[in-house]
Amino acid sequence: MYLDHIVHLVTKKPTEVVEEWKGNGFHAVIGGQHTRWGTYNALLYTKTSYIEWLALENEEIALNANHPLINLLLHDLKTKPGFGTVCIRTENIESLFNQLERKGIETSGVLHAERKTTSGLVRKWKMLFVREEISNDLPTPFFIEWQEDDEERYQLLQKDGTIVDSNLELTISTCEFHVRNPREVMDKWKNYFEIKEQDNQTLLLANTNLVFKKLETGEQERLACIYVNGHGKQEPIYYEQGTYCFCE
């Protein structure tokens, strides 16, 4: 399984996000609108995954969307912005749905989604969520299957300028989560998704390490920091309550 993207829930408009990250030397772009959800986004692609800065565009639509990711956004932005959750890419979401159901894990069922880009193109995908209450506990990753395979999708993204050469030099090497009981969360995710354990604080996706560290009591369990390789070593960027660390 691959990390597909990180969802960073933000208060700023996509135009502001793009301008600020371009100022930091990154090729970020405006993604587009999720018209049925009342949200819009900005994106930063890497070689095998990307960062999505997701913002609220129309609160009334969002409140009526009844969508797990939008419910998480509404919950978290009541207090502060920050990393919301991570998305894992699969090539057969129907098979994954059946696998989870056989284990007795209740899900959203396979959801169909789309986003209208600034150029008017409509991108489509399927999503799958583990059904759980939105809270301060760490959200379970959700899953995505894109309409195109990875090679075709990246070719289209390069063609429309979403991805340039500098994006392909970047990788998200590590996602660091802060949770009250790292062992419990790791065992849960291993059971749900059948991913390998490297050591007592690390699970392995094909393209990214998932590291779990102890959280002080009373704080929100969330992704706290991501490590990005390929932009050169520099001081971390603390952005909308999320920490971005950089390595060679």
Contacts in CASP RR format, 6 or more apart in sequence:
PFRMAT RR
TARGET T0000
AUTHOR 0000-0000-0000
METHOD contacts of the structure
MODEL  1
MYLDHIVHLVTKKPTEVVEEWKGNGFHAVIGGQHTRWGTYNALLYTKTSY
IEWLALENEEIALNANHPLINLLLHDLKTKPGFGTVCIRTENIESLFNQL
ERKGIETSGVLHAERKTTSGLVRKWKMLFVREEISNDLPTPFFIEWQEDD
EERYQLLQKDGTIVDSNLELTISTCEFHVRNPREVMDKWKNYFEIKEQDN
QTLLLANTNLVFKKLETGEQERLACIYVNGHGKQEPIYYEQGTYCFCE
1 88 0 8 1.000
1 89 0 8 1.000
1 90 0 8 1.000
1 193 0 8 1.000
1 195 0 8 1.000
1 205 0 8 1.000
1 206 0 8 1.000
2 48 0 8 1.000
2 49 0 8 1.000
2 88 0 8 1.000
2 89 0 8 1.000
2 205 0 8 1.000
2 206 0 8 1.000
2 207 0 8 1.000
2 208 0 8 1.000
3 48 0 8 1.000
3 49 0 8 1.000
3 86 0 8 1.000
3 87 0 8 1.000
3 88 0 8 1.000
3 89 0 8 1.000
3 172 0 8 1.000
3 175 0 8 1.000
3 205 0 8 1.000
3 207 0 8 1.000
3 208 0 8 1.000
4 49 0 8 1.000
4 50 0 8 1.000
4 87 0 8 1.000
4 88 0 8 1.000
4 89 0 8 1.000
4 144 0 8 1.000
5 49 0 8 1.000
5 50 0 8 1.000
5 51 0 8 1.000
5 52 0 8 1.000
5 86 0 8 1.000
5 87 0 8 1.000
5 144 0 8 1.000
6 49 0 8 1.000
6 50 0 8 1.000
6 51 0 8 1.000
6 52 0 8 1.000
6 83 0 8 1.000
6 86 0 8 1.000
6 87 0 8 1.000
6 172 0 8 1.000
6 175 0 8 1.000
6 223 0 8 1.000
6 226 0 8 1.000
7 52 0 8 1.000
7 54 0 8 1.000
7 69 0 8 1.000
7 83 0 8 1.000
7 84 0 8 1.000
7 85 0 8 1.000
7 86 0 8 1.000
7 87 0 8 1.000
8 51 0 8 1.000
8 52 0 8 1.000
8 53 0 8 1.000
8 54 0 8 1.000
8 81 0 8 1.000
8 82 0 8 1.000
8 83 0 8 1.000
8 84 0 8 1.000
8 239 0 8 1.000
8 240 0 8 1.000
8 242 0 8 1.000
9 54 0 8 1.000
9 55 0 8 1.000
9 72 0 8 1.000
9 73 0 8 1.000
9 76 0 8 1.000
9 77 0 8 1.000
9 81 0 8 1.000
9 82 0 8 1.000
9 83 0 8 1.000
9 84 0 8 1.000
9 240 0 8 1.000
10 17 0 8 1.000
10 53 0 8 1.000
10 54 0 8 1.000
10 55 0 8 1.000
10 81 0 8 1.000
10 82 0 8 1.000
10 240 0 8 1.000
11 55 0 8 1.000
11 77 0 8 1.000
11 81 0 8 1.000
11 240 0 8 1.000
12 20 0 8 1.000
12 53 0 8 1.000
12 55 0 8 1.000
12 240 0 8 1.000
13 40 0 8 1.000
13 55 0 8 1.000
14 30 0 8 1.000
14 31 0 8 1.000
14 32 0 8 1.000
14 40 0 8 1.000
14 41 0 8 1.000
14 42 0 8 1.000
14 53 0 8 1.000
14 55 0 8 1.000
15 30 0 8 1.000
15 42 0 8 1.000
17 28 0 8 1.000
17 42 0 8 1.000
17 53 0 8 1.000
17 55 0 8 1.000
18 28 0 8 1.000
18 29 0 8 1.000
18 30 0 8 1.000
18 42 0 8 1.000
20 239 0 8 1.000
21 28 0 8 1.000
21 42 0 8 1.000
21 44 0 8 1.000
22 28 0 8 1.000
24 237 0 8 1.000
25 231 0 8 1.000
26 44 0 8 1.000
26 166 0 8 1.000
26 231 0 8 1.000
27 44 0 8 1.000
27 45 0 8 1.000
27 163 0 8 1.000
27 164 0 8 1.000
27 166 0 8 1.000
27 167 0 8 1.000
28 42 0 8 1.000
28 43 0 8 1.000
28 44 0 8 1.000
29 42 0 8 1.000
29 43 0 8 1.000
29 44 0 8 1.000
29 161 0 8 1.000
29 162 0 8 1.000
30 40 0 8 1.000
30 41 0 8 1.000
30 42 0 8 1.000
30 43 0 8 1.000
30 118 0 8 1.000
31 40 0 8 1.000
31 41 0 8 1.000
31 42 0 8 1.000
31 43 0 8 1.000
31 115 0 8 1.000
31 117 0 8 1.000
31 118 0 8 1.000
31 162 0 8 1.000
32 40 0 8 1.000
32 41 0 8 1.000
32 115 0 8 1.000
32 116 0 8 1.000
32 117 0 8 1.000
32 118 0 8 1.000
33 39 0 8 1.000
33 40 0 8 1.000
33 57 0 8 1.000
33 115 0 8 1.000
33 116 0 8 1.000
34 40 0 8 1.000
34 41 0 8 1.000
34 113 0 8 1.000
34 114 0 8 1.000
34 115 0 8 1.000
35 61 0 8 1.000
35 116 0 8 1.000
36 61 0 8 1.000
36 65 0 8 1.000
37 61 0 8 1.000
37 62 0 8 1.000
37 65 0 8 1.000
37 67 0 8 1.000
37 69 0 8 1.000
37 70 0 8 1.000
38 56 0 8 1.000
38 57 0 8 1.000
38 58 0 8 1.000
38 59 0 8 1.000
38 61 0 8 1.000
38 62 0 8 1.000
38 65 0 8 1.000
38 70 0 8 1.000
39 54 0 8 1.000
39 55 0 8 1.000
39 56 0 8 1.000
39 57 0 8 1.000
39 62 0 8 1.000
39 70 0 8 1.000
39 73 0 8 1.000
40 55 0 8 1.000
40 57 0 8 1.000
41 52 0 8 1.000
41 53 0 8 1.000
41 54 0 8 1.000
41 55 0 8 1.000
41 115 0 8 1.000
42 52 0 8 1.000
42 53 0 8 1.000
42 55 0 8 1.000
43 50 0 8 1.000
43 51 0 8 1.000
43 52 0 8 1.000
43 53 0 8 1.000
43 162 0 8 1.000
44 50 0 8 1.000
44 51 0 8 1.000
44 53 0 8 1.000
44 167 0 8 1.000
44 170 0 8 1.000
45 157 0 8 1.000
45 162 0 8 1.000
45 163 0 8 1.000
45 167 0 8 1.000
45 170 0 8 1.000
46 167 0 8 1.000
46 168 0 8 1.000
46 170 0 8 1.000
46 171 0 8 1.000
46 172 0 8 1.000
46 228 0 8 1.000
47 167 0 8 1.000
47 168 0 8 1.000
47 169 0 8 1.000
47 170 0 8 1.000
47 171 0 8 1.000
48 150 0 8 1.000
48 171 0 8 1.000
48 207 0 8 1.000
49 171 0 8 1.000
49 172 0 8 1.000
49 207 0 8 1.000
49 208 0 8 1.000
51 172 0 8 1.000
51 226 0 8 1.000
53 240 0 8 1.000
54 69 0 8 1.000
54 73 0 8 1.000
56 62 0 8 1.000
56 73 0 8 1.000
56 74 0 8 1.000
56 77 0 8 1.000
62 70 0 8 1.000
62 73 0 8 1.000
62 74 0 8 1.000
63 74 0 8 1.000
65 71 0 8 1.000
67 111 0 8 1.000
68 108 0 8 1.000
68 129 0 8 1.000
68 131 0 8 1.000
68 134 0 8 1.000
68 142 0 8 1.000
69 85 0 8 1.000
69 127 0 8 1.000
69 129 0 8 1.000
69 142 0 8 1.000
71 134 0 8 1.000
72 84 0 8 1.000
72 85 0 8 1.000
72 134 0 8 1.000
72 139 0 8 1.000
73 84 0 8 1.000
75 134 0 8 1.000
75 135 0 8 1.000
76 82 0 8 1.000
76 84 0 8 1.000
76 220 0 8 1.000
76 222 0 8 1.000
79 220 0 8 1.000
80 241 0 8 1.000
81 240 0 8 1.000
81 241 0 8 1.000
81 242 0 8 1.000
82 222 0 8 1.000
82 240 0 8 1.000
82 241 0 8 1.000
82 242 0 8 1.000
83 222 0 8 1.000
83 223 0 8 1.000
83 224 0 8 1.000
83 226 0 8 1.000
83 241 0 8 1.000
83 242 0 8 1.000
84 139 0 8 1.000
84 222 0 8 1.000
84 223 0 8 1.000
85 139 0 8 1.000
85 140 0 8 1.000
85 141 0 8 1.000
85 142 0 8 1.000
85 223 0 8 1.000
86 141 0 8 1.000
86 175 0 8 1.000
86 210 0 8 1.000
86 223 0 8 1.000
87 141 0 8 1.000
87 142 0 8 1.000
87 143 0 8 1.000
87 144 0 8 1.000
88 141 0 8 1.000
88 142 0 8 1.000
88 143 0 8 1.000
88 144 0 8 1.000
88 193 0 8 1.000
88 205 0 8 1.000
89 143 0 8 1.000
89 144 0 8 1.000
89 145 0 8 1.000
89 146 0 8 1.000
89 150 0 8 1.000
90 96 0 8 1.000
90 143 0 8 1.000
90 144 0 8 1.000
90 145 0 8 1.000
91 145 0 8 1.000
91 149 0 8 1.000
92 145 0 8 1.000
93 110 0 8 1.000
93 126 0 8 1.000
93 127 0 8 1.000
93 128 0 8 1.000
93 143 0 8 1.000
93 144 0 8 1.000
93 145 0 8 1.000
94 110 0 8 1.000
96 128 0 8 1.000
96 143 0 8 1.000
97 107 0 8 1.000
97 109 0 8 1.000
97 110 0 8 1.000
97 128 0 8 1.000
100 107 0 8 1.000
100 128 0 8 1.000
100 130 0 8 1.000
100 192 0 8 1.000
101 107 0 8 1.000
103 191 0 8 1.000
103 192 0 8 1.000
105 130 0 8 1.000
105 192 0 8 1.000
106 130 0 8 1.000
106 131 0 8 1.000
107 128 0 8 1.000
107 129 0 8 1.000
107 130 0 8 1.000
107 131 0 8 1.000
108 127 0 8 1.000
108 128 0 8 1.000
108 129 0 8 1.000
108 130 0 8 1.000
108 131 0 8 1.000
109 128 0 8 1.000
109 129 0 8 1.000
110 126 0 8 1.000
110 127 0 8 1.000
110 128 0 8 1.000
111 126 0 8 1.000
111 127 0 8 1.000
111 128 0 8 1.000
111 129 0 8 1.000
112 124 0 8 1.000
112 125 0 8 1.000
112 126 0 8 1.000
112 127 0 8 1.000
113 124 0 8 1.000
113 125 0 8 1.000
113 126 0 8 1.000
113 127 0 8 1.000
114 122 0 8 1.000
114 123 0 8 1.000
114 124 0 8 1.000
114 125 0 8 1.000
115 122 0 8 1.000
115 123 0 8 1.000
116 122 0 8 1.000
117 123 0 8 1.000
117 160 0 8 1.000
119 160 0 8 1.000
121 160 0 8 1.000
123 147 0 8 1.000
124 147 0 8 1.000
125 144 0 8 1.000
125 145 0 8 1.000
125 146 0 8 1.000
125 147 0 8 1.000
126 144 0 8 1.000
126 145 0 8 1.000
127 142 0 8 1.000
127 143 0 8 1.000
127 144 0 8 1.000
128 142 0 8 1.000
128 143 0 8 1.000
128 144 0 8 1.000
129 140 0 8 1.000
129 142 0 8 1.000
129 143 0 8 1.000
130 140 0 8 1.000
130 142 0 8 1.000
130 192 0 8 1.000
132 139 0 8 1.000
132 140 0 8 1.000
136 219 0 8 1.000
136 220 0 8 1.000
136 221 0 8 1.000
137 221 0 8 1.000
138 177 0 8 1.000
138 179 0 8 1.000
138 185 0 8 1.000
138 221 0 8 1.000
138 222 0 8 1.000
139 222 0 8 1.000
140 188 0 8 1.000
140 189 0 8 1.000
140 192 0 8 1.000
141 189 0 8 1.000
141 193 0 8 1.000
146 153 0 8 1.000
148 156 0 8 1.000
154 163 0 8 1.000
157 163 0 8 1.000
158 164 0 8 1.000
169 230 0 8 1.000
169 231 0 8 1.000
170 228 0 8 1.000
170 229 0 8 1.000
170 230 0 8 1.000
170 231 0 8 1.000
171 207 0 8 1.000
171 228 0 8 1.000
171 229 0 8 1.000
171 230 0 8 1.000
172 207 0 8 1.000
172 208 0 8 1.000
172 226 0 8 1.000
172 227 0 8 1.000
172 228 0 8 1.000
172 229 0 8 1.000
173 208 0 8 1.000
173 209 0 8 1.000
173 227 0 8 1.000
173 228 0 8 1.000
173 229 0 8 1.000
173 247 0 8 1.000
174 208 0 8 1.000
174 209 0 8 1.000
174 210 0 8 1.000
174 211 0 8 1.000
174 226 0 8 1.000
174 227 0 8 1.000
175 208 0 8 1.000
175 209 0 8 1.000
175 210 0 8 1.000
175 211 0 8 1.000
175 223 0 8 1.000
175 225 0 8 1.000
175 226 0 8 1.000
175 227 0 8 1.000
176 211 0 8 1.000
176 212 0 8 1.000
176 213 0 8 1.000
176 223 0 8 1.000
176 224 0 8 1.000
176 225 0 8 1.000
176 226 0 8 1.000
176 227 0 8 1.000
177 185 0 8 1.000
177 210 0 8 1.000
177 211 0 8 1.000
177 212 0 8 1.000
177 213 0 8 1.000
177 221 0 8 1.000
177 222 0 8 1.000
177 223 0 8 1.000
177 224 0 8 1.000
178 213 0 8 1.000
178 214 0 8 1.000
178 215 0 8 1.000
178 219 0 8 1.000
178 221 0 8 1.000
178 222 0 8 1.000
178 224 0 8 1.000
179 185 0 8 1.000
179 212 0 8 1.000
179 213 0 8 1.000
179 214 0 8 1.000
179 215 0 8 1.000
179 221 0 8 1.000
180 214 0 8 1.000
180 215 0 8 1.000
180 217 0 8 1.000
180 221 0 8 1.000
182 200 0 8 1.000
182 201 0 8 1.000
182 212 0 8 1.000
182 213 0 8 1.000
182 214 0 8 1.000
183 200 0 8 1.000
185 212 0 8 1.000
186 197 0 8 1.000
186 201 0 8 1.000
186 203 0 8 1.000
186 212 0 8 1.000
189 195 0 8 1.000
189 203 0 8 1.000
189 210 0 8 1.000
190 197 0 8 1.000
190 203 0 8 1.000
195 203 0 8 1.000
195 204 0 8 1.000
195 205 0 8 1.000
195 210 0 8 1.000
196 203 0 8 1.000
196 204 0 8 1.000
197 203 0 8 1.000
197 204 0 8 1.000
198 204 0 8 1.000
198 209 0 8 1.000
201 211 0 8 1.000
201 212 0 8 1.000
201 213 0 8 1.000
202 209 0 8 1.000
202 210 0 8 1.000
202 211 0 8 1.000
202 212 0 8 1.000
203 209 0 8 1.000
203 210 0 8 1.000
203 212 0 8 1.000
204 210 0 8 1.000
213 224 0 8 1.000
215 221 0 8 1.000
224 242 0 8 1.000
224 243 0 8 1.000
225 236 0 8 1.000
225 242 0 8 1.000
225 243 0 8 1.000
225 244 0 8 1.000
225 245 0 8 1.000
226 243 0 8 1.000
226 244 0 8 1.000
226 245 0 8 1.000
227 245 0 8 1.000
227 246 0 8 1.000
227 247 0 8 1.000
228 244 0 8 1.000
228 245 0 8 1.000
228 246 0 8 1.000
228 247 0 8 1.000
229 246 0 8 1.000
229 247 0 8 1.000
229 248 0 8 1.000
230 246 0 8 1.000
230 247 0 8 1.000
230 248 0 8 1.000
231 246 0 8 1.000
232 246 0 8 1.000
232 247 0 8 1.000
232 248 0 8 1.000
233 246 0 8 1.000
233 247 0 8 1.000
233 248 0 8 1.000
234 246 0 8 1.000
236 243 0 8 1.000
236 244 0 8 1.000
236 245 0 8 1.000
236 246 0 8 1.000
237 243 0 8 1.000
237 244 0 8 1.000
237 246 0 8 1.000
238 244 0 8 1.000
END
